[in-house]
Structures are given as structure tokens and as C-alpha cells.
Amino acid sequence: MSRLTVRRDEPAPPLGHSARLTDALRASREALSDIQGQLDALLAMVRAPAGRPEPDAADRLRRATKRAGVAMNRLAAI
């Protein structure tokens, strides 16, 4: 004999919650992609014959990291 367990569906989260989650996920993905791009650019510069990153490369990476931190904190708060 088999048993069947029926679970009631939980109500969907309010639309506002879903939209906030979507926005937070998008922002965190974009911020992390920006960090990856900054790191890729730094690596390419270091591997180049001149081997020197641009003067503001560290500042750009620092800003990208800060944006990623804010985006991840926003995501964690949802």
C-alpha cells in the first residue's frame, strides 16, 4: 500500500518582495561582473609588455568591490 502526502501550496510572496529580490539579484550579479571585469583588465595590463596597470585601476576596483558589498548586503536583507 502506498501513501500520498498532500502539501498545501504556500502563498506566493507579495509582488513587491519578488520585485525587490529580482532587483537585488540583478544588482549583485552586475556588481560581481564588474569586479570580474576589473580583475581581468588588471591581469591583462600586468601581462602586457609594459606590465603596468593604469593609475586609477586600484580605485576602480575598490569602487566595484564597494558596490558589490552594498548589493550583497541588500540581497541579504531581503
C-alpha positions as CSV (number, residue, x, y, z in Angstrom):
1,M,0.0,0.0,0.0
2,S,1.4,3.4,-0.8
3,R,0.8,6.7,1.0
4,L,0.3,10.0,-0.6
5,T,1.1,13.2,1.3
6,V,-0.6,16.3,0.1
7,R,1.0,19.5,0.9
8,R,-0.8,22.8,0.6
9,D,1.0,25.3,-1.5
10,E,2.4,28.2,0.4
11,P,1.1,31.5,-0.8
12,A,3.4,33.3,-3.2
13,P,5.4,36.2,-1.7
14,P,3.9,39.6,-2.3
15,L,4.8,41.1,-5.7
16,G,6.8,43.9,-4.0
17,H,9.0,41.3,-2.4
18,S,9.6,39.5,-5.7
19,A,10.5,42.7,-7.5
20,R,12.9,43.7,-4.7
21,L,14.5,40.2,-4.8
22,T,14.8,40.4,-8.6
23,D,16.4,43.9,-8.4
24,A,18.8,42.8,-5.7
25,L,19.9,39.7,-7.6
26,R,20.4,41.8,-10.8
27,A,22.4,44.4,-8.9
28,S,24.6,41.8,-7.2
29,R,25.2,40.0,-10.5
30,E,26.2,43.3,-12.2
31,A,28.4,44.3,-9.3
32,L,30.2,40.9,-9.3
33,S,30.6,41.0,-13.1
34,D,32.1,44.5,-12.7
35,I,34.7,43.2,-10.3
36,Q,35.5,40.3,-12.6
37,G,36.0,42.8,-15.5
38,Q,38.2,45.0,-13.4
39,L,40.3,42.0,-12.3
40,D,40.5,40.7,-15.9
41,A,41.7,44.1,-17.1
42,L,44.3,44.3,-14.3
43,L,45.6,40.9,-15.2
44,A,45.8,41.9,-18.9
45,M,47.7,45.1,-18.0
46,V,50.2,43.2,-15.9
47,R,50.8,40.6,-18.6
48,A,51.3,43.3,-21.2
49,P,54.8,44.2,-22.3
50,A,54.8,47.4,-20.3
51,G,53.4,45.5,-17.3
52,R,51.8,48.5,-15.6
53,P,48.2,49.0,-14.6
54,E,46.6,52.3,-15.2
55,P,47.0,54.8,-12.3
56,D,43.3,54.7,-11.4
57,A,42.9,50.9,-11.7
58,A,43.0,50.3,-7.9
59,D,40.4,53.0,-7.3
60,R,38.1,51.4,-9.9
61,L,38.5,48.0,-8.3
62,R,37.8,49.5,-4.9
63,R,34.6,51.2,-6.1
64,A,33.5,48.0,-7.8
65,T,34.1,46.0,-4.6
66,K,32.2,48.5,-2.5
67,R,29.2,48.4,-5.0
68,A,29.3,44.6,-4.7
69,G,29.3,44.7,-1.0
70,V,26.3,47.0,-0.9
71,A,24.5,44.8,-3.4
72,M,25.2,41.7,-1.4
73,N,24.0,43.3,1.8
74,R,20.9,44.5,0.1
75,L,20.3,40.9,-1.1
76,A,20.9,39.5,2.4
77,A,18.3,41.9,3.9
78,I,15.5,40.6,1.7
